[in-house]
Amino acid sequence: MIDSFDSFEVERVAKKKIREKIRLFDIELRMLTSQKCYQAVMIDETYTILLIQESEIYINDELQISAMNIRIDILSQQQHMLKRVVINDISQLHHVRKKHHEKVFI
């Protein structure tokens, strides 16, 4: 895992993996270049690059289902985190309004 906000670090690690005969794919199993992998995973909002050994690349139904399940898990986790943030924001807003109303009626 690397810092997803540092595109230069992502590209550096991607180039290293390519030299090690590892290929980069997005969650839709599209092959990525080291220069484009950062942008691709930021756009699809999964922030996930799949690494597959060059000698083992064989995209079949099982791999496609596995990639789809990874995407579903990632998006579910993101949705859960977003829901938690929204609930916390609503809770804080409720406390602010409650304090405001208490002051008004006292």
Contact map, one row per residue, 1 for C-alpha under 8 A:
1110000000000000000000000000000000000000000000000000000000000000000000000000000000000000000000000000000000
1111000011000000000000000000000000000000000000000000000000000000000000000000000000000000000000000000000000
1111110011000000000000000000000000000000000000000000000000000000000000000000000000000000000000000000000000
0111111001000000000000000000000000000100000000100000000000000000000000000000000000000000000000000000000000
0011111000000000000000000000000000000000000000000000000000000000000000000000000000000000000000000000000000
0011111111000000000000000000000000000000000000000000000000000000000000000000000000000000000000000000000000
0001111111100000000000000000000000000100000000000000000000000000000000000000000000000000000000000000000000
0000011111110000000000000000000000000000000000000000000000000000000000000000000000000000000000000000000000
0110011111111000000000000000000000000000000000000000000000000000000000000000000000000000000000000000000000
0111011111111100000000000000000001001100000000000000000000000000000000000000000000000000000000000000000000
0000001111111110000000000000000001101100000000000000000000000000000000000000000000000000000000000000000000
0000000111111111000000000000000001000000000000000000000000000000000000000000000000000000000000000000000000
0000000011111111100000000000000000000000000000000000000000000000000000000000000000000000000000000000000000
0000000001111111110000010000000001001000000000000000000000000000000000000000000000000000000000000000000000
0000000000111111111000000000000001000000000000000000000000000000000000000000000000000000000000000000000000
0000000000011111111100000000000000000000000000000000000000000000000000000000000000000000000000000000000000
0000000000001111111111100000000000000000000000000000000000000000000000000000000000000000000000000000000000
0000000000000111111111110000000001000000000000000000000000000000000000000000000000000000000000000000000000
0000000000000011111111000000000000000000000000000000000000000000000000000000000000000000000000000000000000
0000000000000001111111000000000000000000000000000000000000000000000000000000000000000000000000000000000000
0000000000000000111111100000000000000000000000000000111000000000000000000000000000000000000000000000000000
0000000000000000111111110000000000000000000000000011110000000000000000000000000000000000000000000000000000
0000000000000000110011111000001100000000000000000011110000000000000000000000000000000000000000000000000000
0000000000000100010001111100001111001000000000001111000000000000000000000000000000000000000000000000000000
0000000000000000000000111111111100001000000000001111000000000000000000000000000000000000000000000000000000
0000000000000000000000011111111100001001100000011100000000000000000000000000000000000000000000000000000000
0000000000000000000000001111110000000000000001011100000000000000001101100000000000000000000000000000000000
0000000000000000000000001111110000000000000000000000000000000001001100000000000000000000000000000000000000
0000000000000000000000001111111000000000000000000000000000000001001000000000000000000000000000000000000000
0000000000000000000000001111111100000000000000000000000000000000000000000000000000000000000000000000000000
0000000000000000000000111100111110000000000000000000000000000000000000000000000000000000000000000000000000
0000000000000000000000111100011111011001000000000000000000000000000000000000000000000000000000000000000000
0000000000000000000000010000001111111000000000000000000000000000000000000000000000000000000000000000000000
0000000001110110010000010000000111111100000000000000000000000000000000000000000000000000000000000000000000
0000000000100000000000000000000011111100000000000000000000000000000000000000000000000000000000000000000000
0000000000000000000000000000000111111111000000000000000000000000000000000000000000000000000000000000000000
0000000001100100000000011100000111111111100000001000000000000000000000000000000000000000000000000000000000
0001001001100000000000000000000001111111110000000000000000000000000000000000000000000000000000000000000000
0000000000000000000000000000000000011111111000000000000000000000000000000000000000000000000000000000000000
0000000000000000000000000100000100011111111100000000000000000000000000000000000000000000000000000000000000
0000000000000000000000000100000000001111111111111000000000000000000000000000000000000000000000000000000000
0000000000000000000000000000000000000111111111100000000000000000000000000000000000000000000000000000000000
0000000000000000000000000000000000000011111110000000000000000000000000000000000000000000000000000000000000
0000000000000000000000000000000000000001111111100000000000000000000000000000000000000000000000000000000000
0000000000000000000000000000000000000000111111100000000000000000000000000000000000000000000000000000000000
0000000000000000000000000010000000000000110111110000000000000000000000100110000000000000000000000000000000
0001000000000000000000000000000000000000110111111000000000000000000000000000000000000000000000000000000000
0000000000000000000000000110000000000000100001111100000000000000000000000000000000000000000000000000000000
0000000000000000000000011110000000001000100000111110000000000000000000000000000000000000000000000000000000
0000000000000000000000011110000000000000000000011111000000000000000000000000000000000000000000000000000000
0000000000000000000001111000000000000000000000001111100000000000000000000000000000000000000000000000000000
0000000000000000000001111000000000000000000000000111110110000000000000000000000000000000000000000000000000
0000000000000000000011100000000000000000000000000011111110000000000000000000000000000000000000000000000000
0000000000000000000011100000000000000000000000000001111110000000000000000000000000000000000000000000000000
0000000000000000000010000000000000000000000000000000111110000000000000000000000000000000000000000000000000
0000000000000000000000000000000000000000000000000001111111000000000000000000000000000000000000000000000000
0000000000000000000000000000000000000000000000000001111111100000000000000000000000000000000000000000000000
0000000000000000000000000000000000000000000000000000000111110000000000000000000000000000000000000000000000
0000000000000000000000000000000000000000000000000000000011111111000000000000000000000000000000000000000000
0000000000000000000000000000000000000000000000000000000001111111000000000000000000000000000000000000000000
0000000000000000000000000000000000000000000000000000000000111111100000000000000000000000000000000000000000
0000000000000000000000000000000000000000000000000000000000111111110000000000000000000000000000000000000000
0000000000000000000000000000000000000000000000000000000000111111111000000000000000000000000000000000000000
0000000000000000000000000001100000000000000000000000000000111111111100000000000000000000000000000000000000
0000000000000000000000000000000000000000000000000000000000001111111110000000000000000000000000000000000000
0000000000000000000000000000000000000000000000000000000000000111111111000000000000000000000000000000000000
0000000000000000000000000011100000000000000000000000000000000011111111100000000000000000000000000000000000
0000000000000000000000000011000000000000000000000000000000000001111111110000000000000000000000000000000000
0000000000000000000000000000000000000000000000000000000000000000111111111000000000000000000000000000000000
0000000000000000000000000010000000000000000000000000000000000000011111111100000000000000000000000000000000
0000000000000000000000000010000000000000000001000000000000000000001111111110000000000000000000000000000000
0000000000000000000000000000000000000000000000000000000000000000000111111111000000000000000000000000000000
0000000000000000000000000000000000000000000000000000000000000000000011111111100000000000000000000000000000
0000000000000000000000000000000000000000000001000000000000000000000001111111110000000000000000000000000000
0000000000000000000000000000000000000000000001000000000000000000000000111111111000000000000000000000000000
0000000000000000000000000000000000000000000000000000000000000000000000011111111100000000000000000000000000
0000000000000000000000000000000000000000000000000000000000000000000000001111111110000000000000000000000000
0000000000000000000000000000000000000000000000000000000000000000000000000111111111000000000000000000000000
0000000000000000000000000000000000000000000000000000000000000000000000000011111111100000000000000000000000
0000000000000000000000000000000000000000000000000000000000000000000000000001111111110000000000000000000000
0000000000000000000000000000000000000000000000000000000000000000000000000000111111111000000000000000000000
0000000000000000000000000000000000000000000000000000000000000000000000000000011111111100000000000000000000
0000000000000000000000000000000000000000000000000000000000000000000000000000001111111110000000000000000000
0000000000000000000000000000000000000000000000000000000000000000000000000000000111111111000000000000000000
0000000000000000000000000000000000000000000000000000000000000000000000000000000011111111100000000000000000
0000000000000000000000000000000000000000000000000000000000000000000000000000000001111111110000000000000000
0000000000000000000000000000000000000000000000000000000000000000000000000000000000111111111000000000000000
0000000000000000000000000000000000000000000000000000000000000000000000000000000000011111111100000000000000
0000000000000000000000000000000000000000000000000000000000000000000000000000000000001111111110000000000000
0000000000000000000000000000000000000000000000000000000000000000000000000000000000000111111111000000000000
0000000000000000000000000000000000000000000000000000000000000000000000000000000000000011111111100000000000
0000000000000000000000000000000000000000000000000000000000000000000000000000000000000001111111110000000000
0000000000000000000000000000000000000000000000000000000000000000000000000000000000000000111111111000000000
0000000000000000000000000000000000000000000000000000000000000000000000000000000000000000011111111100000000
0000000000000000000000000000000000000000000000000000000000000000000000000000000000000000001111111110000000
0000000000000000000000000000000000000000000000000000000000000000000000000000000000000000000111111111000000
0000000000000000000000000000000000000000000000000000000000000000000000000000000000000000000011111111100000
0000000000000000000000000000000000000000000000000000000000000000000000000000000000000000000001111111110000
0000000000000000000000000000000000000000000000000000000000000000000000000000000000000000000000111111111000
0000000000000000000000000000000000000000000000000000000000000000000000000000000000000000000000011111111100
0000000000000000000000000000000000000000000000000000000000000000000000000000000000000000000000001111111110
0000000000000000000000000000000000000000000000000000000000000000000000000000000000000000000000000111111111
0000000000000000000000000000000000000000000000000000000000000000000000000000000000000000000000000011111111
0000000000000000000000000000000000000000000000000000000000000000000000000000000000000000000000000001111111
0000000000000000000000000000000000000000000000000000000000000000000000000000000000000000000000000000111111
0000000000000000000000000000000000000000000000000000000000000000000000000000000000000000000000000000011111
